């Protein structure tokens, strides 16, 4: 996560930086608000943090002209839906949202890394201002 965030700060555009910053803040907020006393109980704090992250990711996807933010928002939506499914069905394993969340979190990081790569490629391909083509 830190490697992708660092890469986003170094070579990413506004969308990559926004999503990477949101991931870091979300990770820290999850550590603060997670119910560690009873991991099998509904994780309302995790759901709230993931919901806010989803709103940010959808906002980035709507403002960006790139395709990768749609994937990041979709992966985050799946993570939120898994939490909601856990709340709807108490017989679903208490750890299942955590396991699924890890999978989708890695896919979000992959989407951001792809976005950074594409942003850096676009920068190399576009001509610089003031350069002559003689």
C-alpha positions in Angstrom: 0.0 0.0 0.0 2.8 2.4 0.9 4.7 1.6 -2.3 1.7 2.3 -4.5 1.0 5.5 -2.5 4.6 6.6 -2.9 4.5 5.8 -6.6 1.2 7.8 -6.9 2.8 10.9 -5.2 5.9 10.6 -7.4 4.4 9.9 -10.9 0.6 10.0 -10.5 -1.9 12.6 -11.5 -4.7 14.1 -9.3 -6.8 10.9 -9.6 -4.1 8.6 -8.5 -3.0 10.8 -5.7 -6.6 11.3 -4.4 -7.3 7.6 -4.4 -4.0 6.7 -2.8 -4.5 9.3 -0.1 -8.0 8.0 0.5 -6.6 4.4 0.8 -4.0 5.5 3.4 -6.5 7.5 5.5 -9.0 4.7 5.2 -6.5 2.2 6.4 -5.6 4.3 9.4 -9.3 5.0 10.2 -10.1 1.3 10.0 -7.4 0.6 12.6 -9.0 3.2 14.8 -12.7 2.3 14.4 -12.5 -1.5 14.0 -14.2 -3.5 16.7 -11.3 -5.6 18.0 -13.1 -6.7 21.1 -15.5 -8.9 19.1 -14.4 -9.5 15.6 -17.5 -11.6 14.9 -19.8 -8.7 15.6 -20.9 -6.3 12.8 -18.0 -4.0 12.0 -19.9 -0.7 11.7 -16.7 1.3 11.8 -15.3 -0.6 8.8 -18.6 -0.2 6.9 -18.5 3.6 7.5 -14.9 3.9 6.4 -15.5 1.8 3.4 -18.6 3.8 2.5 -16.7 7.0 2.6 -13.9 5.5 0.5 -16.6 4.4 -2.0 -18.0 7.9 -2.3 -14.5 9.3 -2.9 -13.7 6.6 -5.5 -17.0 7.2 -7.3 -16.4 10.9 -7.3 -12.9 10.4 -8.8 -14.4 8.0 -11.4 -17.0 10.6 -12.4 -14.5 13.4 -12.7 -11.6 11.5 -14.3 -11.3 10.8 -18.0 -9.5 7.5 -17.3 -10.9 4.0 -17.1 -9.0 2.7 -14.0 -11.0 4.7 -11.4 -14.2 2.8 -12.5 -12.4 -0.5 -11.6 -11.3 0.9 -8.2 -14.8 2.1 -7.5 -16.3 -1.2 -8.5 -13.9 -3.2 -6.3 -14.7 -0.9 -3.4 -18.5 -1.3 -4.1 -18.0 -5.1 -3.9 -16.3 -4.7 -0.5 -19.2 -2.6 0.8 -21.8 -5.0 -0.5 -20.0 -7.8 1.3 -20.3 -5.9 4.6 -24.0 -5.3 3.9 -24.5 -9.0 3.1 -22.9 -9.8 6.4 -25.3 -7.5 8.2 -28.3 -9.1 6.3 -27.3 -12.7 7.0 -25.9 -13.2 10.5 -25.1 -16.8 9.6 -22.4 -15.7 7.2 -19.0 -16.1 8.8 -17.9 -13.2 10.8 -14.4 -13.3 9.2 -15.7 -13.4 5.6 -15.9 -9.6 5.1 -12.3 -9.3 6.3 -11.0 -12.0 3.9 -13.0 -10.6 1.0 -11.9 -7.0 1.9 -8.3 -8.0 1.6 -8.8 -9.4 -1.9 -10.6 -6.3 -3.1 -8.1 -4.0 -1.4 -5.3 -5.5 -3.4 -7.3 -5.2 -6.6 -7.8 -1.5 -5.9 -4.1 -1.1 -5.4 -3.5 -2.8 -8.7 -5.9 -0.4 -10.4 -4.1 2.6 -8.9 -0.7 1.3 -10.0 -2.0 0.8 -13.5 -3.3 4.4 -13.4 0.1 5.7 -12.3 1.7 3.7 -15.1 -0.7 5.1 -17.7 -0.4 8.6 -16.4 3.4 8.4 -16.6 3.1 7.0 -20.2 0.9 9.9 -21.2 3.4 12.4 -19.8 6.2 10.9 -21.9 4.0 10.8 -25.0 2.8 14.4 -24.9 5.1 17.1 -26.2 6.5 19.6 -23.8 5.5 23.3 -24.2 8.2 25.3 -25.9 9.8 22.4 -27.7 10.4 22.8 -31.4 9.7 20.0 -33.9 12.1 21.0 -36.6 
